Amino acid sequence: MIGQKKSLVVFLAALGLFWVTGLSLSQADQNKVNEMLYLKKAKYVGMDTCAMCHEKEVKEYKLSTHARIHIKNDTTGAEDCEVCHGPGSVHVDASGGKGNIINPSKDPEICFNCHTDKKMQFRLPYHHPVLEGKMSCTDCHNPHGIDVRPWTATSENGINEVCFKCHTDKRGPYIWQHDALKDGCTSCHQVHGSVNDKMLIARDYNLCLRCHAMNNFPYGHGQNGQYHDFVYGTCWSAGCHSEPHGSNFDHYFRY
């Protein structure tokens, strides 16, 4: 795979630099270099070979979004499972095991070979700490999953369930719940990264006005379109709607 070869070249170049300058690689980096050199000799074996041991995963994969991937004019032989996991002959010869095949859940760069826009979003000021190694793409996305929303690899089981795994305090239930939650957390949050605090998709009250300034929207504020309280701060920081996800005490989302 082109992306994996580039990664290997970069790592080998870094290794040469460390050798010339007399510096030493960390043990983690050295292990990664050794692993990439080890896997470099692997050959593609095809998904039917994978299915001999991973029958469940292959069956799910055939019904997933990723199964639609087709690399035009590809000459490497990478297809299906091996597009993400790399050539599997070393893994097969070892009768399975860890460390002898690429695991995208341990290295998001594999995902970034295709999802280049997401890598850029993770570099924005406010983002989930994927590049820092504190979480992985697979913490939110199931690349094999069949019960997913199209083109997201997140579960249809509940539109917010992926977020609630970590943000349990936002789950509720609330006596008065913000209707935006019915459309999902992405109504207000850019989930990979944003230039705005809390990964919001817009700044201050401009976020709320995306819905609440509509002429036919059932809930507005102010008189004759004059949002006079905005001079005091955002909708949730001016002492007004302090609980934007929902409240058990006040239908205006306040404590």
C-alpha positions in Angstrom: 0.0 0.0 0.0 1.3 3.4 -0.9 0.6 5.0 2.4 2.3 2.2 4.3 5.3 2.4 2.1 5.6 6.1 2.7 5.3 5.5 6.5 8.2 3.0 6.2 10.4 5.4 4.3 9.8 8.2 6.8 10.6 5.9 9.7 13.7 4.6 8.1 14.8 8.1 7.3 14.3 9.0 11.0 16.3 6.0 12.0 19.2 7.1 9.8 19.0 10.6 11.3 19.2 9.2 14.8 22.2 7.0 13.8 24.1 9.9 12.3 23.5 12.2 15.2 24.2 9.6 17.8 20.8 9.8 19.4 18.7 6.8 20.2 15.1 5.9 19.4 12.6 5.3 22.1 11.8 1.7 22.7 8.3 2.3 21.3 9.7 3.8 18.1 12.3 1.0 17.8 9.5 -1.6 18.1 7.5 0.1 15.4 10.5 0.2 13.0 11.2 -3.5 13.7 7.5 -4.3 13.1 7.4 -2.4 9.8 10.6 -4.1 8.6 9.1 -7.5 9.7 5.8 -6.9 7.9 7.5 -5.6 4.7 8.2 -9.2 3.5 4.5 -10.1 3.8 2.5 -11.0 0.7 -1.2 -10.6 0.0 -3.3 -13.7 0.5 -6.9 -12.6 -0.2 -10.0 -12.4 2.0 -10.9 -16.1 1.5 -7.8 -17.0 3.5 -8.8 -14.5 6.2 -12.2 -16.1 6.4 -10.8 -19.5 7.4 -10.2 -18.1 10.9 -12.1 -14.8 10.9 -15.4 -16.0 9.5 -17.6 -13.7 11.7 -15.5 -10.6 10.8 -15.5 -11.4 7.1 -19.3 -11.9 7.1 -19.9 -8.6 8.7 -17.3 -6.8 6.5 -19.1 -7.9 3.3 -22.2 -6.0 4.6 -20.3 -2.9 5.7 -19.5 0.4 4.1 -15.8 -0.4 3.8 -16.7 -3.4 1.5 -17.5 -0.8 -1.2 -13.9 0.4 -1.4 -12.4 -0.1 -4.8 -8.9 1.3 -5.6 -8.8 2.0 -9.4 -5.7 0.7 -11.3 -4.2 -0.7 -8.1 -1.5 -3.2 -8.8 -0.4 -4.1 -5.3 -3.1 -6.8 -4.8 -4.6 -5.1 -1.8 -8.3 -6.0 -1.6 -10.9 -6.2 1.1 -9.4 -7.0 4.6 -5.9 -6.3 3.4 -6.6 -2.7 2.3 -6.5 -1.8 6.0 -4.6 -4.7 7.6 -1.9 -5.0 5.0 -0.6 -8.2 3.4 -1.4 -11.1 5.6 1.0 -13.9 4.7 3.2 -13.4 7.7 0.1 -13.5 10.0 -1.2 -16.7 8.3 2.2 -18.4 8.4 2.3 -17.7 12.2 -1.2 -19.2 12.6 -2.4 -15.8 13.8 -1.3 -13.8 16.8 -0.5 -10.1 17.4 2.3 -8.0 16.0 2.5 -9.8 12.7 -0.3 -7.9 10.9 -1.3 -4.2 10.8 -3.8 -3.2 13.5 -5.6 0.1 12.5 -6.9 0.4 16.1 -3.3 0.9 17.2 -2.3 3.3 14.5 -4.7 5.9 13.1 -2.4 6.6 10.2 -3.9 3.6 8.5 -7.3 5.3 8.5 -5.7 8.6 7.5 -4.5 7.0 4.2 -8.1 7.5 3.0 -9.6 9.9 5.5 -7.2 12.7 5.0 -9.7 15.4 5.9 -10.2 13.8 9.4 -6.4 14.0 10.0 -6.6 17.8 9.3 -9.5 18.2 11.7 -7.6 16.4 14.5 -5.0 19.2 14.1 -7.5 21.9 14.9 -7.2 23.6 18.4 -10.0 21.7 20.0 -10.1 18.0 19.0 -10.4 14.5 20.3 -6.9 13.3 21.3 -6.4 10.7 18.5 -3.1 12.1 17.2 -1.8 12.2 20.9 -2.5 8.4 21.1 -5.0 8.7 23.9 -7.8 7.3 21.9 -8.3 5.5 18.6 -10.6 5.8 15.6 -12.1 2.5 16.6 -13.2 3.8 19.9 -16.0 5.6 18.0 -16.2 3.7 14.7 -16.7 0.1 14.0 -15.0 -0.5 10.6 -16.6 -4.0 10.2 -20.0 -3.1 11.6 -23.2 -3.9 9.7 -25.4 -1.9 12.1 -24.1 1.5 11.1 -25.3 4.7 9.5 -24.1 4.9 5.9 -20.7 6.5 5.5 -20.1 7.0 9.2 -19.3 3.5 10.7 -21.1 4.6 13.9 -24.0 2.5 15.2 -27.7 3.0 14.4 -28.4 1.5 17.8 -28.7 5.0 19.2 -27.6 8.2 17.3 -25.7 9.5 20.3 -24.6 6.2 21.8 -21.0 6.6 20.6 -20.6 9.9 22.4 -22.4 8.7 25.5 -19.8 5.9 26.0 -17.5 8.7 27.4 -19.8 11.6 28.0 -22.1 9.8 30.3 -23.3 12.9 32.1 -24.9 14.1 28.9 -27.0 11.0 28.5 -29.9 12.0 30.7 -32.8 11.2 30.8 -33.9 14.8 31.3 -37.4 15.9 32.1 -36.8 18.7 29.6 -34.4 17.6 26.9 -33.0 19.8 24.1 -34.7 18.7 20.9 -31.3 19.0 19.2 -30.3 15.8 20.8 -32.8 13.9 18.7 -30.8 14.9 15.7 -27.5 13.9 17.4 -24.6 15.5 19.0 -23.3 16.6 15.6 -26.1 19.2 15.4 -23.8 21.3 17.6 -20.4 19.6 17.8 -17.8 19.0 15.1 -16.8 15.6 16.6 -13.3 15.3 15.1 -12.0 18.8 15.7 -13.0 22.5 15.6 -11.6 26.0 15.9 -14.2 26.6 18.6 -14.1 25.6 22.3 -16.0 22.3 23.2 -15.6 21.5 19.5 -18.7 23.5 18.7 -19.5 24.1 15.0 -20.1 27.8 15.5 -19.1 30.5 18.0 -21.2 32.0 20.8 -24.9 32.6 20.1 -24.3 32.0 16.4 -24.6 28.3 17.3 -28.1 28.7 18.7 -29.2 31.0 15.9 -28.7 28.3 13.4 -32.1 27.0 14.5 -33.6 29.6 16.8 -33.5 32.4 14.2 -35.7 30.6 11.7 -39.0 32.3 11.1 -40.9 29.0 11.5 -39.0 27.8 14.5 -41.3 27.2 17.5 -38.9 28.6 20.1 -37.2 32.0 19.8 -36.1 34.8 22.1 -36.6 38.5 22.3 -39.1 40.7 20.7 -39.5 41.6 17.1 -36.3 39.7 16.3 -34.2 41.8 18.7 -32.0 39.5 20.7 -31.2 42.1 23.3 -29.7 39.8 25.9 -26.8 38.8 23.6 -24.8 41.8 24.9 -24.3 40.0 28.2 -22.8 36.8 26.6 -23.7 33.6 24.9 -27.0 31.9 25.5 -25.5 29.5 28.0 -23.0 31.8 29.7 -25.2 34.9 30.3 -26.9 33.3 33.3 -29.8 32.1 31.1 -29.7 28.6 29.5 -27.0 27.0 31.7 -27.9 23.4 30.7 -28.0 23.3 26.9 -28.4 19.5 26.8 -31.3 19.3 29.1 -32.6 20.1 32.6 -34.6 18.4 35.3 -35.5 21.7 37.0 -36.5 24.2 34.3 -38.0 24.0 30.8 -35.7 26.9 29.8 -32.7 24.6 30.4 -31.6 26.2 33.6 -30.8 25.0 37.1 
